[in-house]
């Protein structure tokens, strides 16, 4: 892996440019969408939440069949079409003025986004050697954070202006960003489709496909538990800081910047040691203990003055981002290494549903634990993370045996 934060020239750099293109628009969309739908479209906040929950529920289910489509019809063409579909869905938000049109547009948006993620993973697998994929995904994560930061800044300008035209400009920017993404993806070499799998299928079966690969399903479920950390920065910590600590609320923004900057600067370095299933499982286990440490530190922030609380929150946030980067690197390696070569899109589509589930269920879990149980809730969250990270070893071992048919592979992966 290169020491540079910029991916090597060729397909890896083009994939990073495609990531950057749409992440800028997404960053602007994320910080303005809630106010746009409530203040401009005129929807009740509860109905916005309901509509988005429905949309992402449908989108998570669509990820597997769209990933399978990418495997069988070619990932580059599928990714380009889904990027265009996402851009059109965002553009449709410019004209929706009622709840059901909003839900319809949101369903198309979430479905296209889920399918695009799976198709991109299949495209990456077809263009990048197995030993370089985790490193490239680290580059892509850094690129994603950089783009989101720039987009969030542009969205902040729109929020400051507070006009309908400013909000419409943000949505137009996001739609155009996906058109640019599609154009960049067209610069990549085509990857031959795998076609319909014939004969006995290892690790999956016809019909239900990846859902018949029970060990892989268990691995994905454990990864979903680890991903419950995702709503911490956007929901869990802001509520905790405002309700349970003496720290000023502006600390929320500072911690977000700290997290984003750390991932941009260090995610590639954190992923260097992850080269196979053995190192991936060890990275996940280490991240579980670091996450437990972060939770324990956050629990302590409820005590003391504002200055003490700020210092404790910063320490906890550093541990949180270290855990995040380690868990991400390990899960990327596991998700690719356990997927059959001819079904990467389908398997990645299923593995990616963990993100949707974590974003959907995470707010309820976190508010119950942190706001309902207080410091004890932080410790429960940390303990659950450690348990899931340790269970990843035997689960990965079982999935590797099923994928290869050789017990030795399973033994070697989780020592």
VEXDREN-2710 file (C-alpha; in Angstrom, 1 decimal):
% VEXDREN-2710
k/r/px/py/pz
1/UNK/0.0/0.0/0.0
2/UNK/1.2/3.5/-0.8
3/UNK/2.2/5.8/2.0
4/UNK/0.4/8.6/0.2
5/UNK/-3.1/9.7/1.2
6/UNK/-3.9/9.8/-2.6
7/UNK/-4.6/6.4/-4.2
8/UNK/-2.3/5.1/-7.0
9/UNK/-3.0/6.3/-10.5
10/UNK/-5.4/4.2/-12.5
11/UNK/-8.7/2.7/-11.5
12/UNK/-8.1/3.3/-7.8
13/UNK/-7.7/7.0/-8.3
14/UNK/-10.7/7.1/-10.6
15/UNK/-12.8/5.3/-8.0
16/UNK/-11.7/7.9/-5.4
17/UNK/-12.7/10.8/-7.8
18/UNK/-16.1/9.3/-8.2
19/UNK/-16.4/9.0/-4.4
20/UNK/-15.4/12.6/-4.0
21/UNK/-17.8/13.8/-6.7
22/UNK/-20.9/12.7/-5.0
23/UNK/-19.8/13.0/-1.4
24/UNK/-19.6/16.8/-1.7
25/UNK/-23.2/16.9/-2.8
26/UNK/-24.2/14.4/0.0
27/UNK/-22.5/16.5/2.6
28/UNK/-24.5/19.6/1.6
29/UNK/-27.7/17.4/1.5
30/UNK/-27.2/15.9/4.9
31/UNK/-27.0/19.2/6.8
32/UNK/-29.9/20.9/5.0
33/UNK/-32.4/18.1/4.1
34/UNK/-34.3/18.1/7.4
35/UNK/-35.0/21.8/7.3
36/UNK/-35.8/21.7/3.6
37/UNK/-38.4/19.1/4.0
38/UNK/-40.0/20.8/7.0
39/UNK/-39.6/24.5/6.1
40/UNK/-39.8/24.5/2.3
41/UNK/-41.9/21.4/1.5
42/UNK/-44.0/21.9/4.6
43/UNK/-44.0/18.4/6.0
44/UNK/-44.4/17.6/9.7
45/UNK/-41.0/16.5/11.2
46/UNK/-42.6/13.2/12.4
47/UNK/-43.8/12.5/8.9
48/UNK/-40.3/13.2/7.5
49/UNK/-38.8/10.7/9.9
50/UNK/-41.5/8.1/9.0
51/UNK/-41.0/8.6/5.3
52/UNK/-37.2/8.3/5.5
53/UNK/-37.5/5.2/7.7
54/UNK/-39.8/3.6/5.2
55/UNK/-37.5/4.6/2.3
56/UNK/-34.4/3.2/3.9
57/UNK/-36.2/0.0/4.9
58/UNK/-37.1/-0.6/1.2
59/UNK/-33.6/0.5/0.1
60/UNK/-31.9/-2.0/2.4
61/UNK/-34.0/-4.8/0.9
62/UNK/-33.2/-3.7/-2.6
63/UNK/-29.4/-3.8/-2.0
64/UNK/-29.1/-7.6/-2.5
65/UNK/-31.1/-7.9/-5.8
66/UNK/-29.4/-4.8/-7.2
67/UNK/-26.0/-6.2/-6.2
68/UNK/-26.9/-9.5/-7.9
69/UNK/-27.8/-7.4/-11.0
70/UNK/-24.4/-5.9/-11.0
71/UNK/-22.8/-9.3/-10.8
72/UNK/-24.7/-10.6/-13.7
73/UNK/-25.0/-7.6/-16.0
74/UNK/-21.7/-5.9/-15.3
75/UNK/-20.9/-3.6/-12.3
76/UNK/-19.7/-0.6/-14.2
77/UNK/-22.9/-0.2/-16.3
78/UNK/-25.1/-0.9/-13.3
79/UNK/-23.2/1.6/-11.1
80/UNK/-23.5/4.3/-13.8
81/UNK/-27.3/3.7/-14.1
82/UNK/-27.8/3.8/-10.4
83/UNK/-25.7/7.0/-10.0
84/UNK/-28.0/8.6/-12.6
85/UNK/-31.1/7.3/-10.9
86/UNK/-29.9/8.7/-7.6
87/UNK/-29.3/12.1/-9.2
88/UNK/-32.8/12.1/-10.7
89/UNK/-34.3/11.1/-7.3
90/UNK/-32.5/14.1/-5.6
91/UNK/-33.7/16.3/-8.5
92/UNK/-37.3/15.1/-7.9
93/UNK/-37.1/16.5/-4.3
94/UNK/-37.1/19.9/-5.9
95/UNK/-40.7/19.6/-7.0
96/UNK/-42.3/17.3/-4.4
97/UNK/-44.9/19.2/-2.3
98/UNK/-46.8/16.4/-0.4
99/UNK/-46.1/13.5/1.9
100/UNK/-46.7/10.6/-0.6
101/UNK/-44.7/12.2/-3.4
102/UNK/-41.9/12.7/-0.9
103/UNK/-42.1/9.1/0.2
104/UNK/-42.0/7.9/-3.4
105/UNK/-38.9/10.1/-4.2
106/UNK/-37.2/9.0/-1.0
107/UNK/-37.8/5.3/-1.8
108/UNK/-36.2/5.7/-5.2
109/UNK/-33.3/7.7/-3.6
110/UNK/-32.7/5.1/-0.9
111/UNK/-33.0/2.2/-3.3
112/UNK/-30.6/3.7/-5.9
113/UNK/-28.1/4.6/-3.1
114/UNK/-28.1/1.1/-1.7
115/UNK/-27.7/-0.5/-5.1
116/UNK/-25.0/2.0/-6.1
117/UNK/-23.0/1.0/-3.0
118/UNK/-23.2/-2.7/-3.8
119/UNK/-22.4/-2.1/-7.5
120/UNK/-19.3/0.0/-6.6
121/UNK/-18.0/-2.7/-4.4
122/UNK/-18.4/-5.3/-7.2
123/UNK/-16.7/-2.9/-9.5
124/UNK/-13.8/-2.4/-7.0
125/UNK/-13.5/-6.2/-6.6
126/UNK/-13.2/-6.6/-10.4
127/UNK/-10.6/-3.9/-10.9
128/UNK/-8.4/-4.1/-7.8
129/UNK/-6.4/-7.2/-6.6
130/UNK/-7.6/-8.8/-3.4
131/UNK/-4.6/-7.7/-1.4
132/UNK/-5.1/-4.0/-2.2
133/UNK/-8.9/-3.7/-1.6
134/UNK/-8.8/-2.8/2.1
135/UNK/-6.2/-0.2/1.4
136/UNK/-8.2/1.3/-1.3
137/UNK/-11.3/1.3/0.9
138/UNK/-9.4/3.2/3.5
139/UNK/-8.5/5.8/0.8
140/UNK/-12.1/6.0/-0.2
141/UNK/-13.2/6.5/3.4
142/UNK/-10.8/9.4/3.7
143/UNK/-12.0/10.8/0.4
144/UNK/-15.6/10.4/1.6
145/UNK/-14.9/12.4/4.8
146/UNK/-13.1/15.1/2.9
147/UNK/-16.0/15.5/0.5
148/UNK/-18.6/15.5/3.2
149/UNK/-16.7/18.2/5.1
150/UNK/-16.6/20.4/2.0
151/UNK/-20.3/19.7/1.3
152/UNK/-21.3/20.4/4.9
153/UNK/-19.6/23.8/4.7
154/UNK/-21.6/24.6/1.5
155/UNK/-24.7/23.4/3.3
156/UNK/-23.9/25.6/6.2
157/UNK/-23.9/28.6/3.9
158/UNK/-27.3/27.7/2.7
159/UNK/-28.5/27.4/6.3
160/UNK/-27.1/30.8/7.0
161/UNK/-28.9/32.3/4.1
162/UNK/-32.1/30.5/5.1
163/UNK/-33.9/31.2/1.8
164/UNK/-35.8/28.8/-0.4
165/UNK/-33.4/29.5/-3.3
166/UNK/-30.4/28.5/-1.1
167/UNK/-32.0/25.2/-0.2
168/UNK/-33.0/24.5/-3.8
169/UNK/-29.4/25.2/-4.8
170/UNK/-28.1/22.6/-2.4
171/UNK/-30.4/19.9/-3.8
172/UNK/-29.5/20.9/-7.3
173/UNK/-25.8/20.6/-6.4
174/UNK/-26.4/17.1/-4.9
175/UNK/-28.2/16.0/-8.1
176/UNK/-25.4/17.3/-10.3
177/UNK/-22.8/15.6/-8.1
178/UNK/-24.3/12.2/-8.9
179/UNK/-24.3/13.0/-12.6
180/UNK/-20.6/13.8/-12.3
181/UNK/-20.1/10.6/-10.4
182/UNK/-21.7/8.6/-13.3
183/UNK/-19.4/10.4/-15.8
184/UNK/-16.3/9.6/-13.7
185/UNK/-17.3/5.9/-13.4
186/UNK/-17.6/5.7/-17.2
187/UNK/-13.8/6.3/-17.3
188/UNK/-13.2/3.0/-15.6
189/UNK/-12.5/-0.2/-17.6
190/UNK/-15.5/-2.5/-18.0
191/UNK/-15.7/-5.5/-15.7
192/UNK/-17.1/-8.7/-17.3
193/UNK/-20.3/-9.9/-15.7
194/UNK/-20.2/-13.2/-13.8
195/UNK/-23.4/-14.3/-15.4
196/UNK/-25.7/-16.8/-13.8
197/UNK/-23.9/-19.2/-11.4
198/UNK/-24.1/-22.7/-12.7
199/UNK/-23.7/-26.0/-10.9
200/UNK/-23.3/-26.4/-7.2
201/UNK/-23.0/-23.1/-5.4
202/UNK/-20.6/-22.8/-2.5
203/UNK/-21.5/-20.4/0.3
204/UNK/-24.9/-19.6/-1.2
205/UNK/-27.8/-21.3/-3.0
206/UNK/-30.2/-20.4/-5.7
207/UNK/-33.3/-18.5/-4.8
208/UNK/-32.5/-16.9/-1.5
209/UNK/-28.9/-16.4/-2.5
210/UNK/-26.7/-14.9/0.2
211/UNK/-29.5/-15.5/2.8
212/UNK/-28.8/-19.2/2.6
213/UNK/-25.1/-18.6/3.5
214/UNK/-25.9/-18.6/7.3
215/UNK/-22.4/-18.1/8.5
216/UNK/-22.0/-14.9/6.4
217/UNK/-25.4/-13.7/7.6
218/UNK/-24.1/-14.1/11.2
219/UNK/-20.9/-12.2/10.4
220/UNK/-23.0/-9.4/8.8
221/UNK/-25.3/-9.3/11.9
222/UNK/-22.4/-9.0/14.3
223/UNK/-21.0/-6.2/12.2
224/UNK/-24.4/-4.4/12.4
225/UNK/-24.0/-4.5/16.2
226/UNK/-20.6/-2.9/15.9
227/UNK/-22.1/-0.2/13.6
228/UNK/-24.4/1.0/16.3
229/UNK/-21.7/3.5/17.0
230/UNK/-22.6/5.3/13.8
231/UNK/-25.4/7.6/15.2
232/UNK/-23.2/8.6/18.2
233/UNK/-21.8/11.7/16.6
234/UNK/-25.1/12.8/15.1
235/UNK/-27.5/11.9/17.9
236/UNK/-26.1/10.1/21.0
237/UNK/-23.3/12.5/21.9
238/UNK/-25.2/15.7/21.2
239/UNK/-28.1/14.6/23.4
240/UNK/-25.7/13.4/26.1
241/UNK/-23.7/16.7/26.0
242/UNK/-26.8/18.8/26.2
243/UNK/-28.6/16.8/28.9
244/UNK/-26.0/15.1/31.0
245/UNK/-22.8/17.2/31.0
246/UNK/-21.8/20.8/31.9
247/UNK/-20.0/21.1/28.5
248/UNK/-21.2/23.8/26.1
249/UNK/-23.2/22.6/23.1
250/UNK/-20.6/23.9/20.6
251/UNK/-18.5/21.0/21.6
252/UNK/-20.7/18.8/19.4
253/UNK/-19.4/20.6/16.3
254/UNK/-15.8/20.4/17.5
255/UNK/-16.0/16.6/18.1
256/UNK/-17.5/16.1/14.6
257/UNK/-14.6/18.0/13.1
258/UNK/-12.2/16.0/15.2
259/UNK/-13.7/12.7/14.0
260/UNK/-13.8/13.8/10.3
261/UNK/-10.3/15.1/10.3
262/UNK/-8.8/12.0/12.1
263/UNK/-10.4/9.7/9.6
264/UNK/-9.1/11.8/6.7
265/UNK/-5.6/11.7/8.1
266/UNK/-5.2/8.3/9.7
267/UNK/-7.7/5.8/8.1
268/UNK/-5.2/4.7/5.4
269/UNK/-2.5/4.2/8.0
270/UNK/-4.8/2.3/10.3
271/UNK/-5.7/-0.1/7.5
272/UNK/-2.1/-1.0/6.6
273/UNK/-1.8/-3.9/8.9
274/UNK/-5.0/-5.6/7.7
275/UNK/-4.0/-8.1/5.0
276/UNK/-6.2/-11.1/5.5
277/UNK/-8.9/-12.7/7.7
278/UNK/-6.5/-13.2/10.6
279/UNK/-5.4/-9.6/10.8
280/UNK/-8.9/-8.4/10.1
281/UNK/-10.4/-10.3/13.1
282/UNK/-7.6/-9.0/15.3
283/UNK/-8.3/-5.5/14.2
284/UNK/-12.0/-5.9/15.0
285/UNK/-11.2/-7.4/18.5
286/UNK/-8.9/-4.5/19.3
287/UNK/-11.4/-2.0/18.2
288/UNK/-14.0/-3.6/20.5
289/UNK/-11.8/-3.0/23.6
290/UNK/-11.0/0.6/22.4
291/UNK/-14.7/1.2/22.0
292/UNK/-15.3/0.0/25.5
293/UNK/-12.7/2.4/26.7
294/UNK/-14.4/5.3/24.8
295/UNK/-17.7/4.4/26.4
296/UNK/-16.2/4.4/29.9
297/UNK/-14.6/7.8/29.3
298/UNK/-17.9/9.2/27.9
299/UNK/-19.7/8.0/31.0
300/UNK/-17.3/10.0/33.2
301/UNK/-18.0/13.2/31.4
302/UNK/-21.3/13.5/33.3
303/UNK/-19.2/14.5/36.3
304/UNK/-17.2/17.7/36.9
305/UNK/-17.1/21.3/35.6
306/UNK/-17.5/22.4/32.0
307/UNK/-13.7/22.4/31.4
308/UNK/-13.3/18.9/32.8
309/UNK/-16.3/17.7/30.8
310/UNK/-14.8/19.1/27.6
311/UNK/-11.4/17.4/28.2
312/UNK/-13.1/14.1/29.0
313/UNK/-15.2/14.3/25.9
314/UNK/-12.2/15.0/23.7
315/UNK/-10.4/11.9/25.1
316/UNK/-13.5/9.8/24.6
317/UNK/-13.8/11.0/21.0
318/UNK/-10.2/10.2/20.2
319/UNK/-10.8/6.6/21.4
320/UNK/-14.1/6.5/19.5
321/UNK/-12.5/7.4/16.2
322/UNK/-9.6/4.9/16.7
323/UNK/-12.2/2.2/17.3
324/UNK/-14.1/3.3/14.3
325/UNK/-11.1/3.1/12.0
326/UNK/-10.0/-0.3/13.2
327/UNK/-13.5/-1.8/13.0
328/UNK/-13.9/-0.4/9.5
329/UNK/-10.7/-1.8/8.2
330/UNK/-11.4/-5.2/9.7
331/UNK/-14.9/-5.4/8.4
332/UNK/-14.0/-4.4/4.9
333/UNK/-11.5/-7.2/4.7
334/UNK/-13.9/-9.8/6.1
335/UNK/-16.8/-8.8/3.9
336/UNK/-14.7/-9.2/0.7
337/UNK/-12.7/-12.3/1.7
338/UNK/-15.8/-14.3/2.6
339/UNK/-17.8/-13.4/-0.5
340/UNK/-17.7/-15.8/-3.6
341/UNK/-15.8/-14.1/-6.4
342/UNK/-18.8/-14.4/-8.8
343/UNK/-21.3/-12.9/-6.2
344/UNK/-19.4/-9.9/-4.7
345/UNK/-22.1/-7.4/-5.6
346/UNK/-24.9/-9.6/-4.0
347/UNK/-22.9/-10.3/-0.9
348/UNK/-21.8/-6.6/-0.5
349/UNK/-25.4/-5.5/-1.0
350/UNK/-26.4/-7.7/1.9
351/UNK/-23.4/-6.7/4.1
352/UNK/-24.2/-3.1/3.4
353/UNK/-27.7/-3.4/4.9
354/UNK/-25.9/-3.3/8.3
355/UNK/-25.3/0.4/7.8
356/UNK/-29.0/1.0/7.1
357/UNK/-30.1/-1.1/10.1
358/UNK/-27.7/0.7/12.4
359/UNK/-28.9/4.1/11.2
360/UNK/-32.5/3.1/11.6
361/UNK/-32.4/1.2/14.9
362/UNK/-29.3/3.0/16.4
363/UNK/-31.2/6.2/17.4
364/UNK/-33.7/4.2/19.5
365/UNK/-31.0/2.0/21.0
366/UNK/-28.7/4.9/21.9
367/UNK/-31.4/7.1/23.3
368/UNK/-32.7/4.3/25.5
369/UNK/-29.2/3.4/26.7
370/UNK/-27.7/6.8/27.1
371/UNK/-30.6/9.0/28.1
372/UNK/-32.5/6.4/29.9
373/UNK/-29.8/4.5/31.7
374/UNK/-27.1/7.2/31.9
375/UNK/-23.5/6.2/32.6
376/UNK/-24.6/2.5/33.0
377/UNK/-25.9/2.7/29.4
378/UNK/-22.5/3.7/28.1
379/UNK/-21.0/0.6/29.8
380/UNK/-23.7/-1.7/28.3
381/UNK/-23.0/-0.3/24.8
382/UNK/-19.3/-0.9/25.3
383/UNK/-19.8/-4.4/26.6
384/UNK/-22.1/-5.3/23.7
385/UNK/-19.4/-4.0/21.3
386/UNK/-16.7/-6.2/22.9
387/UNK/-19.0/-9.3/22.9
388/UNK/-19.8/-8.8/19.2
389/UNK/-16.1/-8.2/18.3
390/UNK/-15.1/-11.4/20.0
391/UNK/-17.9/-13.4/18.4
392/UNK/-16.6/-12.2/15.0
393/UNK/-13.7/-14.7/15.3
394/UNK/-15.7/-18.0/15.5
395/UNK/-18.3/-16.6/13.0
396/UNK/-15.6/-15.7/10.5
397/UNK/-14.0/-19.1/11.0
398/UNK/-17.4/-20.8/10.2
399/UNK/-17.9/-18.6/7.2
400/UNK/-14.5/-19.3/5.9
401/UNK/-15.0/-23.1/6.2
402/UNK/-18.2/-22.8/4.3
403/UNK/-16.7/-20.7/1.6
404/UNK/-13.6/-22.9/1.1
405/UNK/-14.7/-26.3/2.3
406/UNK/-11.4/-26.5/4.2
407/UNK/-11.3/-26.4/8.0
408/UNK/-7.7/-25.1/8.0
409/UNK/-8.8/-21.8/6.6
410/UNK/-11.2/-21.3/9.5
411/UNK/-8.6/-22.2/12.1
412/UNK/-6.1/-19.7/10.7
413/UNK/-8.4/-16.8/10.4
414/UNK/-9.2/-16.1/14.0
415/UNK/-6.3/-17.0/16.3
END
